[in-house]
Amino acid sequence: MKKGLSTIIASLIMVLLVIILVGVVWGVTKSIIDKNTDTSCFANYGKVTLNEDYTCYTPVNTLYDVQFSVSVGDIDIDGVIVTFIGEWGDKSFSIMKGSGEIISGLKNYDNTPSIKAPEKNAGLTYIATSVKKIDSIRIAPIINGKQCDISDSINEIGDCKGSVT
């Protein structure tokens, strides 16, 4: 009877040691993965968008003023990078959240000079002045100091008076 009882106790101790060892390995592995993986941009696609209804251009001599509207959903962002793309290349604006700053070639729709990114669950409209003809606009959010992938784009920019380019 003593031998049977010691075998059961030894088996229980072995099972308990294996469970503890698996827990320790899991904890260390999860800690390493969490430190080396930035998930701030993950699953945020489509939460920072361009509003097509308020995006258009106005010819000004040989250049254009481009009106565009940025909408931010249920997400906290540090800012956005808006890129205009045309045959001539591309031009980007970094619009950061906070107190606002003056950005050359960019103004608010209401003509106030201090530019800042929209807050959570809000939107703002801007005007990029004196831009060459563009084919598309792309937007990428900045979250936790990191530029994420493009979250939205518009490939057909209409004239603010009604025609589409």
N, C-alpha and C positions, 0 to 999 in steps of 0.2 A: 504494500500500500504506500509506503514512503516513496518508492521509485515512481509510481504513477502520479503522485501529487507533485513531486519535483519536476517532472516532465511538463505538466500543465502550467506550473508557475514559470518555468523557463520559457515556454512558448508564449505566455502572456507578456513576459518581460521583453522578449524579442519583438513581438508585435508592437508594443508600446514604444520601444526604441526606434523601430522603423517609422512609426507615425510621427514621432518627434523629429527625426532626421528629415523626413519629407517636408514638415512644416518649416524647419530652419532653411532648407534649400529653397523652398518656395518664397520665403520672406526675403532672402538675399537676392534671388533672381528678380523678383518683382521690384525691389528697390533699385537695382541696376537698370532695369528696363525703364522705370519711371523717370530716373535721372537723365537718361540718354534719349528719351522720346519726347518731342514737343508736340502736344496734341492741341495747342491753341487754335490752329487753323482747321483742324479736323472737324468735319460735320458742320461747317459754317458756310458752305457753298449756298449761294442764293440769298443770304441774309444781308448782303450789301449789294445794292442794285442801282442801275441807271434807269430813271423813269423816262420812257420813250415819249410820253405825252408832253414833257417839258424839255425835250432835247431837239434842238434845231440850229440852223445857221442863218446869219444875216450878212449879205454881201456888203463890204465897206471898201470901196475903190477896188483894188486888185486882191485884197485879203478878205477875211471873214471874221465876224464875231460869232462864237459858238456858245450857245446857251445849253447847259446840261444840268440835270437834276440828279442828286445822289440821295438814295433812301437807305436807311439803316434799320434793320429789323431788331429782333430781340437778342441783341449781342452788344457787348462792350468792345469798342475798337479804340486804337490809339490814333488812327487816321486812315486816309485812303490815298492811293496813287492812281491818278487819272492819266491815261495815255491817249493822245490823238495820233492816228496813223494815216498817212497819205502817201502818194507817189514820191514825195520829197523826203520821206523818212518818218520819224516820230518825234513827238514832244510830250514830256511828262510833267505833271504838277503833283507835288506832295502836299496834301492838305491834312494838317494835324489837328487833333482835338485840343481844346484848351482855351486860352485867352484870346487867340487869334493873332494873325500876323499879316503883314503886307507881302503879297506875292506878285512879282512883276508879271504883267500880262493876264492877271486874273482878278476878277472883282465879284462881289456878291450881286445877286439879281437886283437888290434894292440900292445898288451903287455904294454901299458902305465898304470902305477899303479893308477892314480887318476880316481876314479869311480864317474860318475854322471848320472842321469836319462836323457833320451832324451828330447829335447825341443818340443814344439808344432809342429805338422806336420813333425816329424823326427823319426828316429830310430837308435838304437845302438846295437851292438852285444858284448856279454860278454862271458867269460869262467869261470865257477866254477871249481876249481881244487880240486883233491883228494876227490871226492864224492863217496859214496857207490852207488851201482846200483839203479837207479830210475825207477819208473813206470810211473810217470806223473809230469808235471810242471804246476803250477797255478800262475796267476798274478793278483794282486789287486792294483788299483791306490790309491794314497793318494791325496786328493783334499781338500784344505782349512784346512789342519791339521787333517783331518779325514780319516781313512782307509775305503775305500768303499768295497763292495762285490767283489768277484772274477769276473773279466771281461773277462778272457780267460783262456783256459787250453789246454794242449796237452797230450794225453794219450798214444801215441805210439811214443817213442823216437828212432830214427834210428841211426845206426852206421854211423859216418862221412864218412866211406868208402863205405856205400851203403846198408847194411843189416838192417832190422827193428827188434827190440826186442819185 
